[in-house]
Amino acid sequence: MSPQDLQFIGGERRAGSGDPLEITAPATGAVIAAGAGANAGDVAAAVAAARAAFPGWAGATPGARSDIMHRWAQLLRERAEEFAAVESLNAGKPIRLASEFDVPGTIDNTAFFAGAARHLEGKAAAEYSGDHTSSIRREPLGVIGSISPWNYPLQMAAWKILPAIAAGNTVVLKPSELTPLSSLLFAETATEAGVPAGVINVLTGLGATAGQALVEHPDVAMVSFTGSTLVGRRVAATAAGSVKRVHLELGGKAPFVVFDDADPEAAARGAVAGALINTGQDCTAATRAYVQRPLFDEFVGRVADLMDQVTLGPVEDPDTDLGPLISLSHRDKVRGMVDRARDAGAKVVRGGRIPEHTDPGGAYYEPTLITGAAQDSEIVQQEVFGPVLVVLPFDTDDEAIALANDTAYGLAASAWSRDVYRTGRASREIQAGCVWINDHIPIISEMPHGGYKASGFGKDMSTYAFDEYTNIKHVMFDITAAAHKPWHDTVFRAQ
């Protein structure tokens, strides 16, 4: 395969200056793109392009930025099939998931922030002191260094880029080196829509080189990172050296709490969909179901039956339900965690194997259902990031809430019951940035996404995201025109 330009800097594709990279298809292992990765020099060029573009973009009216972003959303609609095909191939997503979830979600998010760009609101002007009028300005920070993960390459690129540029910032995005193709296409489409050169830059490179250089760069005003908690800690520590603002969306271990008055069929279907979306490679995926004992056996049996009906296959086949994991090494990690759980005495009710009928070069793993694990075990406490659901029983509502909160993470959760008081308590007391009631996974552009505890801080999506990407400035105007102010007397009493 001939080398390709895997960088997008200053409004155009460029070759990188770093080590060679090969990008493979998770479903087959075939190389689908190759070229030179980004190094520190490429990072410097991208940051310089973003810094040069910042005054013009920040100085544009909100309406002008909004108009360009609306055109961008329309171009994305027109090229939706192309984006879905790229995302499916590069990330190993079933084409149905890419076409019906990833791409429409990204288009909607773009349209939302096109509108939100005109509503950067602050506190209303008023005379709080009596002698002055105060007002609040929201001002862009400058160059944003963003690092996005491989599980939702297109949507995570959008979540990073859209609120930042809607607020008037410029961006240097480093997507995962495993899945950069849709991010590059996203940036190219933005330029076609009229986003000025340098406002959006995309670097394809390794975290240890390009990512590190981006976080360290003195002209980067803020770092937004989505990924593992382990790497997030390193990003925060590095950014602290130059007092950069940091936004972290990290790991998750979402509890799925089923009370004994829940609809058993709805809960079982919700658990299978919530656990297997994107082959379980989702930080909000349902990973540990706590089911009250009267429903436990029925729930486990129905989930097992539904998992048996899930179709694994080629990602381009619209009948495929479950695609591969991102890589063979990640599949081996998931398999190792399931094997250790089995060795520790847990029961693998369904799955727990590499399927025989899929492409041998693909990183497939069967939908897996586990019971009998200990609450303090690895499979319950640590993020698997694969198609694995662990089910544990509970007796009382107090126990359910305690178990749900008994991990380091706090990104998302769900509670299932027909009793509004039970679900109300769960929504208040479960420590997570999002608590769904009688559903699990749906996200909407108008509402924020972000975590508690080791799942990070800060919000993606919604107008709450502007809190991450703007500085709040208080402007205070004297309205008396008096030379002598009463407060002067606290310092000196000159006549």
Secondary structure in CASP SS format (residue, H / E / C, confidence):
PFRMAT SS
TARGET T0000
AUTHOR 0000-0000-0000
METHOD secondary structure of the structure
MODEL  1
M C 1.00
S C 1.00
P C 1.00
Q C 1.00
D C 1.00
L C 1.00
Q E 1.00
F E 1.00
I E 1.00
G C 1.00
G C 1.00
E E 1.00
R E 1.00
R E 1.00
A C 1.00
G C 1.00
S C 1.00
G C 1.00
D C 1.00
P E 1.00
L E 1.00
E E 1.00
I E 1.00
T E 1.00
A C 1.00
P C 1.00
A C 1.00
T C 1.00
G C 1.00
A C 1.00
V E 1.00
I E 1.00
A E 1.00
A E 1.00
G E 1.00
A E 1.00
G C 1.00
A C 1.00
N C 1.00
A H 1.00
G H 1.00
D H 1.00
V H 1.00
A H 1.00
A H 1.00
A H 1.00
V H 1.00
A H 1.00
A H 1.00
A H 1.00
R H 1.00
A H 1.00
A H 1.00
F H 1.00
P H 1.00
G H 1.00
W H 1.00
A H 1.00
G H 1.00
A C 1.00
T C 1.00
P H 1.00
G H 1.00
A H 1.00
R H 1.00
S H 1.00
D H 1.00
I H 1.00
M H 1.00
H H 1.00
R H 1.00
W H 1.00
A H 1.00
Q H 1.00
L H 1.00
L H 1.00
R H 1.00
E H 1.00
R C 1.00
A H 1.00
E H 1.00
E H 1.00
F H 1.00
A H 1.00
A H 1.00
V H 1.00
E H 1.00
S H 1.00
L H 1.00
N H 1.00
A H 1.00
G C 1.00
K C 1.00
P C 1.00
I H 1.00
R H 1.00
L H 1.00
A H 1.00
S H 1.00
E H 1.00
F H 1.00
D H 1.00
V H 1.00
P H 1.00
G H 1.00
T H 1.00
I H 1.00
D H 1.00
N H 1.00
T H 1.00
A H 1.00
F H 1.00
F H 1.00
A H 1.00
G H 1.00
A H 1.00
A C 1.00
R C 1.00
H C 1.00
L C 1.00
E C 1.00
G C 1.00
K C 1.00
A C 1.00
A C 1.00
A E 1.00
E C 1.00
Y C 1.00
S C 1.00
G C 1.00
D C 1.00
H E 1.00
T E 1.00
S E 1.00
S E 1.00
I E 1.00
R E 1.00
R E 1.00
E E 1.00
P E 1.00
L C 1.00
G C 1.00
V E 1.00
I E 1.00
G E 1.00
S E 1.00
I E 1.00
S C 1.00
P C 1.00
W C 1.00
N C 1.00
Y C 1.00
P H 1.00
L H 1.00
Q H 1.00
M H 1.00
A H 1.00
A H 1.00
W H 1.00
K H 1.00
I H 1.00
L H 1.00
P H 1.00
A H 1.00
I H 1.00
A H 1.00
A C 1.00
G C 1.00
N C 1.00
T E 1.00
V E 1.00
V E 1.00
L E 1.00
K E 1.00
P C 1.00
S C 1.00
E C 1.00
L C 1.00
T C 1.00
P C 1.00
L H 1.00
S H 1.00
S H 1.00
L H 1.00
L H 1.00
F H 1.00
A H 1.00
E H 1.00
T H 1.00
A H 1.00
T H 1.00
E H 1.00
A H 1.00
G C 1.00
V C 1.00
P C 1.00
A C 1.00
G C 1.00
V C 1.00
I E 1.00
N E 1.00
V E 1.00
L C 1.00
T C 1.00
G C 1.00
L C 1.00
G H 1.00
A H 1.00
T H 1.00
A H 1.00
G H 1.00
Q H 1.00
A H 1.00
L H 1.00
V H 1.00
E H 1.00
H C 1.00
P C 1.00
D C 1.00
V E 1.00
A E 1.00
M E 1.00
V E 1.00
S E 1.00
F E 1.00
T E 1.00
G C 1.00
S C 1.00
T H 1.00
L H 1.00
V H 1.00
G H 1.00
R H 1.00
R H 1.00
V H 1.00
A H 1.00
A H 1.00
T H 1.00
A H 1.00
A H 1.00
G C 1.00
S C 1.00
V C 1.00
K C 1.00
R E 1.00
V E 1.00
H E 1.00
L E 1.00
E E 1.00
L C 1.00
G C 1.00
G C 1.00
K C 1.00
A E 1.00
P E 1.00
F E 1.00
V E 1.00
V E 1.00
F C 1.00
D C 1.00
D C 1.00
A C 1.00
D C 1.00
P H 1.00
E H 1.00
A H 1.00
A H 1.00
A H 1.00
R H 1.00
G H 1.00
A H 1.00
V H 1.00
A H 1.00
G H 1.00
A H 1.00
L H 1.00
I H 1.00
N H 1.00
T H 1.00
G H 1.00
Q C 1.00
D C 1.00
C C 1.00
T C 1.00
A C 1.00
A E 1.00
T E 1.00
R E 1.00
A E 1.00
Y E 1.00
V E 1.00
Q E 1.00
R H 1.00
P H 1.00
L H 1.00
F H 1.00
D H 1.00
E H 1.00
F H 1.00
V H 1.00
G H 1.00
R H 1.00
V H 1.00
A H 1.00
D H 1.00
L H 1.00
M H 1.00
D H 1.00
Q C 1.00
V C 1.00
T C 1.00
L E 1.00
G C 1.00
P C 1.00
V C 1.00
E C 1.00
D C 1.00
P C 1.00
D C 1.00
T C 1.00
D C 1.00
L E 1.00
G C 1.00
P C 1.00
L C 1.00
I C 1.00
S C 1.00
L H 1.00
S H 1.00
H H 1.00
R H 1.00
D H 1.00
K H 1.00
V H 1.00
R H 1.00
G H 1.00
M H 1.00
V H 1.00
D H 1.00
R H 1.00
A H 1.00
R H 1.00
D H 1.00
A C 1.00
G C 1.00
A C 1.00
K E 1.00
V E 1.00
V E 1.00
R E 1.00
G C 1.00
G C 1.00
R C 1.00
I C 1.00
P C 1.00
E C 1.00
H C 1.00
T C 1.00
D C 1.00
P C 1.00
G C 1.00
G C 1.00
A C 1.00
Y C 1.00
Y C 1.00
E C 1.00
P C 1.00
T E 1.00
L E 1.00
I E 1.00
T E 1.00
G C 1.00
A C 1.00
A C 1.00
Q C 1.00
D C 1.00
S C 1.00
E H 1.00
I H 1.00
V H 1.00
Q H 1.00
Q C 1.00
E C 1.00
V C 1.00
F C 1.00
G C 1.00
P C 1.00
V E 1.00
L E 1.00
V E 1.00
V E 1.00
L E 1.00
P E 1.00
F E 1.00
D C 1.00
T C 1.00
D H 1.00
D H 1.00
E H 1.00
A H 1.00
I H 1.00
A H 1.00
L H 1.00
A H 1.00
N C 1.00
D C 1.00
T C 1.00
A C 1.00
Y E 1.00
G E 1.00
L C 1.00
A E 1.00
A E 1.00
S E 1.00
A E 1.00
W E 1.00
S C 1.00
R C 1.00
D C 1.00
V H 1.00
Y H 1.00
R H 1.00
T H 1.00
G H 1.00
R H 1.00
A H 1.00
S H 1.00
R H 1.00
E H 1.00
I C 1.00
Q C 1.00
A C 1.00
G C 1.00
C E 1.00
V E 1.00
W E 1.00
I E 1.00
N C 1.00
D C 1.00
H C 1.00
I C 1.00
P C 1.00
I C 1.00
I C 1.00
S C 1.00
E C 1.00
M C 1.00
P C 1.00
H E 1.00
G C 1.00
G C 1.00
Y E 1.00
K E 1.00
A C 1.00
S C 1.00
G E 1.00
F E 1.00
G C 1.00
K C 1.00
D E 1.00
M C 1.00
S C 1.00
T H 1.00
Y H 1.00
A H 1.00
F H 1.00
D H 1.00
E H 1.00
Y H 1.00
T E 1.00
N E 1.00
I E 1.00
K E 1.00
H E 1.00
V E 1.00
M E 1.00
F E 1.00
D E 1.00
I C 1.00
T C 1.00
A C 1.00
A C 1.00
A C 1.00
H C 1.00
K C 1.00
P H 1.00
W H 1.00
H H 1.00
D H 1.00
T H 1.00
V C 1.00
F C 1.00
R C 1.00
A C 1.00
Q C 1.00
END
